Amino acid sequence: MNLRNVDLNLLVILDALLTERNVSRAGERIGLSQSAMSAALARLREVFRDPLLVRVGRDLALTRNAEDLIVPIRDTLNRIEQTLLQRPGFDPLTDARTFSISASDYAGLVLLTPFIRAISSEAPNVTIHLLPRSRDAARLLQTSQADLVIEPVELFGATDFPSCSLLSDRWVCAVDADHPHIRGDTITQEQFLELPHLVYGIGLDRQLNLADQHLAQVGIRRRIEVTVESFLLAPFLIQGTHLVSLVLERAARRLIEATNIRTLESPFNVPNIHEAMYWHPRHTTDSGHQWLRERLRKVAEQLG
């Protein structure tokens, strides 16, 4: 390929197409009409000698070559942008930026709620896109679909991505406040095993949360009556039933006032979780991204 024959504006268009995987949305992202985007896509297909986006049913999917272009195209545009801007720093009061953060609804409630509240006045031109948790969090970072991923280190595992610890939490049992079989402030192992359970799982295969994974690994079998993909729905589903569930204490504290539930010490030892934020190394020295990470770290620190 001879770069002299390539309009470098096509790289901006290609980046939008690779990110959105939709011609109309990509056009809206960079301010071009659908006809202009379609013409640009035709030109890109000629340049790269690859269809780049192919129709699968009613959706568009990236070809293998297009997948391989995501990171180098984004890195190239980032370097060009930083070189042209040459900004000495990021001023949240005046600078406009958009950040995408992927997190579970638990992290959204416990951490991102106070974070959004904290920056609402100090960063009036900053837009935060909150994305749902992904089973493949590393890919979100690799493909620039998320600027930050907030994930338990126990799930993210060993990685070369930079990270910073945010907070830890412990598991407690949640039951209806008027549960007829649970008296006092404790629940025995026998009661825990006899009662029907609600468990949190994610995805079509209902991947269990860390607490329920631990119980399964040590051979503790229970009668699971309900599974749900939302930590936040668990207390509402428990109230008025005989269900018991392992929930994270920080989230439970926030939801007890809105639901008729109470929490008890777990009769089984369950390891704590440790939430951290992860990012791609390409953002490490970016001043706006540094501000974002530091602000999140301070909010987490204030949570104690």
C-alpha positions in Angstrom: 0.0 0.0 0.0 1.3 3.4 -1.0 0.3 6.0 1.7 0.7 8.8 -0.8 -2.5 7.5 -2.5 -4.4 7.2 0.8 -6.5 10.0 2.2 -5.6 9.9 5.9 -9.1 11.1 6.8 -10.1 7.5 5.8 -8.4 6.3 9.0 -10.8 8.4 11.1 -13.8 6.9 9.2 -12.3 3.4 9.5 -11.9 3.8 13.3 -15.5 4.9 13.6 -16.7 1.9 11.5 -14.6 -0.6 13.5 -15.9 0.8 16.8 -19.6 1.2 15.9 -19.9 -1.7 13.4 -22.7 0.2 11.9 -22.5 2.6 8.9 -25.2 5.0 10.2 -23.9 5.2 13.8 -20.3 5.6 12.5 -21.5 8.5 10.4 -23.2 10.2 13.3 -20.1 9.7 15.4 -17.9 11.8 13.0 -20.6 14.0 11.3 -20.9 12.3 7.9 -24.0 11.3 6.0 -24.8 7.7 5.4 -24.1 8.0 1.6 -20.7 9.6 2.4 -19.9 6.8 4.8 -20.9 4.1 2.3 -18.7 5.7 -0.3 -15.8 5.8 2.2 -16.3 2.2 3.1 -16.2 1.3 -0.6 -12.9 3.1 -0.8 -11.5 1.5 2.3 -12.4 -1.9 0.9 -10.3 -1.1 -2.2 -7.4 0.2 -0.1 -7.3 -2.8 2.2 -8.5 -5.3 -0.4 -10.9 -6.7 2.2 -14.6 -6.3 2.7 -13.9 -5.2 6.4 -17.6 -5.4 7.4 -19.8 -8.2 6.2 -23.5 -8.8 6.8 -24.5 -11.6 9.2 -28.2 -11.8 9.4 -29.4 -8.2 10.2 -26.1 -7.1 11.7 -22.7 -6.3 10.4 -19.6 -8.2 11.6 -15.9 -7.4 11.2 -13.7 -9.6 9.1 -10.6 -11.1 10.6 -8.4 -8.4 8.9 -10.7 -5.7 10.3 -10.4 -7.1 13.8 -6.6 -7.0 13.4 -6.8 -3.3 12.4 -8.7 -2.1 15.5 -5.8 -1.6 17.8 -3.2 -0.2 15.4 -5.7 2.3 13.8 -6.7 3.5 17.3 -3.1 3.8 18.5 -2.1 5.7 15.4 -5.0 8.2 15.7 -4.3 8.6 19.4 -0.6 9.5 18.7 -1.6 11.9 16.0 -4.2 13.6 18.2 -1.7 13.9 21.1 1.0 15.3 18.8 -1.4 17.9 17.3 -2.9 19.0 20.5 0.3 19.1 22.6 -1.8 19.9 25.7 0.2 20.4 28.8 -2.5 19.0 31.0 -6.2 18.3 31.4 -8.5 20.9 33.0 -11.8 19.3 34.1 -13.5 22.7 34.5 -13.0 23.6 30.8 -11.9 20.6 28.8 -14.4 18.4 27.0 -13.8 14.7 27.0 -15.8 11.5 26.8 -14.9 8.4 28.8 -16.4 4.9 28.7 -16.3 2.8 31.9 -17.4 -0.9 32.0 -18.6 -2.2 35.4 -21.1 -4.4 37.0 -24.3 -3.0 38.5 -22.7 -3.6 41.9 -19.7 -1.3 41.1 -22.1 1.1 39.5 -24.1 1.4 42.7 -21.2 1.4 45.2 -18.5 3.3 43.4 -19.8 5.0 40.2 -22.8 6.6 41.8 -20.7 8.7 44.2 -18.1 9.3 41.4 -20.7 10.7 39.1 -22.1 12.9 41.9 -18.5 14.1 42.7 -17.6 15.2 39.2 -21.0 16.6 38.1 -20.0 20.2 39.0 -16.2 20.0 38.7 -16.2 18.5 35.2 -19.2 20.0 33.4 -17.9 19.1 29.9 -17.0 15.5 30.6 -19.3 12.8 29.4 -19.3 9.4 31.1 -20.6 6.4 29.2 -21.4 3.5 31.6 -21.1 0.1 29.9 -22.4 -3.2 31.4 -19.8 -5.7 32.6 -18.4 -8.0 29.9 -17.3 -11.6 30.2 -14.3 -10.5 28.1 -13.2 -7.4 29.9 -9.7 -7.5 28.4 -11.1 -7.3 24.9 -13.0 -4.1 25.8 -9.7 -2.4 26.6 -7.8 -3.9 23.7 -10.3 -2.7 21.2 -10.9 0.7 22.9 -14.5 0.0 23.5 -13.9 1.0 27.2 -11.4 3.5 28.6 -11.6 1.8 32.0 -12.8 -1.6 33.2 -13.8 -2.1 36.9 -13.6 -5.7 37.7 -12.7 -8.0 40.7 -9.1 -9.0 40.5 -10.2 -12.5 41.2 -12.1 -12.6 37.9 -9.8 -10.5 35.7 -6.8 -12.7 36.7 -3.2 -12.2 35.8 -2.7 -9.5 33.2 -0.2 -7.1 31.6 -2.8 -4.3 31.7 -2.0 -1.5 34.2 -4.4 -1.5 37.2 -5.1 0.2 40.5 -6.9 -1.3 43.5 -10.2 0.5 44.5 -12.0 -1.3 47.3 -12.8 -4.6 48.9 -16.0 -6.1 50.1 -17.3 -9.1 51.9 -20.2 -11.5 51.4 -23.2 -11.7 53.8 -26.4 -13.6 53.7 -29.6 -11.7 52.8 -33.1 -12.9 53.8 -36.5 -11.4 54.1 -36.7 -9.3 57.3 -39.7 -11.3 58.4 -38.4 -14.7 57.4 -40.4 -17.3 59.3 -37.5 -19.8 59.7 -34.7 -17.4 60.6 -34.9 -16.0 64.1 -32.3 -13.8 65.8 -29.2 -12.5 64.1 -27.6 -15.7 62.9 -28.2 -18.4 60.3 -26.8 -21.9 60.8 -25.2 -24.0 58.1 -28.1 -26.4 58.3 -30.7 -23.6 57.7 -28.5 -22.2 54.9 -28.5 -25.5 53.1 -32.1 -26.3 53.6 -33.5 -23.0 52.3 -34.0 -22.2 48.6 -31.3 -20.0 47.1 -31.2 -17.0 44.8 -27.8 -16.7 43.1 -26.2 -14.1 40.8 -25.0 -15.3 37.4 -24.0 -13.6 34.2 -24.5 -14.6 30.6 -26.4 -17.3 28.8 -24.4 -20.0 30.7 -25.2 -18.2 34.0 -21.6 -17.9 35.2 -21.8 -17.9 39.0 -20.4 -15.0 41.1 -17.3 -15.5 43.1 -19.1 -16.5 46.4 -21.2 -19.1 44.7 -18.2 -20.4 42.7 -16.3 -20.8 46.0 -19.1 -22.8 47.6 -19.4 -25.0 44.5 -15.6 -25.6 44.5 -15.6 -26.8 48.1 -18.5 -29.1 47.5 -21.3 -27.3 49.2 -24.6 -28.1 47.3 -27.7 -26.0 47.6 -31.2 -25.9 46.1 -31.0 -23.0 43.7 -34.5 -21.7 43.0 -33.7 -18.4 41.2 -30.8 -17.0 39.2 -30.6 -13.3 38.2 -28.0 -11.2 36.3 -28.4 -8.2 38.5 -26.9 -7.8 42.0 -29.3 -4.9 42.5 -32.5 -7.0 41.8 -31.5 -9.7 44.4 -32.9 -7.9 47.5 -36.2 -7.1 45.7 -36.6 -10.7 44.6 -35.8 -12.0 48.1 -38.3 -9.9 50.1 -41.6 -11.7 50.8 -40.0 -15.2 50.1 -38.1 -17.9 51.9 -35.1 -17.3 49.6 -31.6 -16.8 50.9 -28.7 -15.3 48.9 -25.1 -14.3 49.3 -24.8 -10.6 48.6 -22.0 -8.0 48.9 -22.3 -6.0 52.1 -21.6 -2.5 50.6 -24.5 -2.9 48.1 -26.8 -4.5 50.7 -26.3 -1.5 53.0 -27.5 0.8 50.2 -30.6 -1.3 49.4 -31.8 -2.3 52.8 -33.7 1.0 53.2 -35.6 0.3 49.9 -36.4 -3.3 50.7 -37.7 -5.4 53.5 -34.6 -7.5 53.9 -31.9 -8.0 56.5 -28.4 -9.4 56.4 -26.7 -12.0 58.5 -23.2 -13.4 58.8 -22.5 -16.2 56.3 -22.3 -19.6 58.0 -19.6 -20.5 55.6 -16.2 -18.7 55.1 -16.3 -17.0 51.7 -13.3 -15.0 50.4 -13.7 -11.3 50.0 -13.7 -9.6 46.6 -11.2 -6.9 45.6 -12.4 -4.4 42.9 -9.7 -2.8 40.7 -9.7 -0.6 37.6 -7.8 -1.6 34.5 -6.8 0.3 31.4 -4.8 0.0 28.3 -1.1 1.2 28.5 -1.9 3.6 25.6 -3.8 5.7 28.1 -1.3 5.7 31.0 0.3 9.1 30.2 -2.9 10.7 28.9 -3.6 13.7 31.2 -7.4 13.3 30.9 -7.2 9.6 31.6 -4.9 10.3 34.6 -7.5 12.7 36.0 -10.2 10.1 35.5 -8.3 7.4 37.3 -7.2 9.6 40.1 -10.7 10.9 40.7 -12.1 7.3 40.9 -9.3 6.4 43.2 -10.1 9.2 45.6 -13.8 8.4 45.6 -13.0 4.8 46.4 -10.7 6.0 49.2 -13.4 8.1 50.7 -15.7 5.0 50.8 -13.3 3.5 53.4 
